[in-house]
Amino acid sequence: MAGTMIDRKHYPELDLIMWDHAGRFIAPEKAFALYETRWRFVDQTRLDTAEKQLIAQLKHKHGHGVMLAAC
């Protein structure tokens, strides 16, 4: 994943919080920023294993192990 673009279609909750982005692909650091700032719109009960792993990887790499979710 490092340095590669993320396909929003593989991650349903990410796809939903990208309501103002027209492109299909997003940079990992931008995806992390969206998860942080739009966390209140993420339905955590709908996160599948792949998306949970993506969030954990983004948190580790771009959040230095911390995600400051906006409520």
Phi and psi in degrees as a GROMACS rama.xvg file:
@    title "Ramachandran Plot"
@    xaxis  label "Phi"
@    yaxis  label "Psi"
@TYPE xy
-56.2369  122.231  ALA-2
81.2019  -2.69893  GLY-3
-101.851  157.554  THR-4
-79.0502  151.732  MET-5
-102.529  131.836  ILE-6
-85.6997  110.83  ASP-7
-60.1247  -25.6552  ARG-8
-70.5093  -14.7332  LYS-9
-87.5451  -9.51323  HIS-10
-133.046  95.6243  TYR-11
-56.2088  -41.5532  PRO-12
-71.6571  -37.5627  GLU-13
-61.4305  -43.3762  LEU-14
-57.0772  -41.9967  ASP-15
-67.7045  -37.8735  LEU-16
-82.6282  -2.16996  ILE-17
-95.0253  38.6373  MET-18
-61.4096  -23.1798  TRP-19
-108.417  19.0812  ASP-20
-118.422  125.084  HIS-21
-84.9939  -29.2481  ALA-22
-71.861  157.022  GLY-23
-82.963  -29.2847  ARG-24
-109.963  149.237  PHE-25
-139.621  145.019  ILE-26
-68.5225  143.999  ALA-27
-55.2642  -41.3695  PRO-28
-66.3598  -33.9329  GLU-29
-71.1916  -39.6093  LYS-30
-61.2898  -43.6639  ALA-31
-60.9179  -43.7792  PHE-32
-61.1888  -39.277  ALA-33
-67.2735  -43.8709  LEU-34
-57.7903  -43.2413  TYR-35
-64.1268  -50.5192  GLU-36
-79.3489  -21.6221  THR-37
-116.927  21.3253  ARG-38
-56.0928  -34.5053  TRP-39
-63.1364  -18.4318  ARG-40
-94.0556  -5.24598  PHE-41
-84.8834  124.458  VAL-42
-84.9857  98.8993  ASP-43
-63.9478  -22.8549  GLN-44
-73.5282  -16.8361  THR-45
-98.2309  -1.67747  ARG-46
-70.0097  123.994  LEU-47
-88.2129  175.434  ASP-48
-58.7674  -42.8653  THR-49
-61.7773  -42.392  ALA-50
-72.072  -35.822  GLU-51
-61.6046  -40.7204  LYS-52
-66.0281  -40.3977  GLN-53
-59.7774  -47.7118  LEU-54
-60.3234  -42.9063  ILE-55
-62.2675  -42.3316  ALA-56
-65.0141  -43.2126  GLN-57
-64.6712  -41.7545  LEU-58
-61.6112  -42.8404  LYS-59
-65.2159  -47.9507  HIS-60
-79.3305  -46.419  LYS-61
-100.568  -17.5779  HIS-62
-110.354  4.61569  GLY-63
54.3324  38.5439  HIS-64
89.9332  -0.0773991  GLY-65
-127.987  138.111  VAL-66
-123.259  116.912  MET-67
-91.9883  82.1077  LEU-68
-70.9688  128.615  ALA-69
-76.7733  133.159  ALA-70
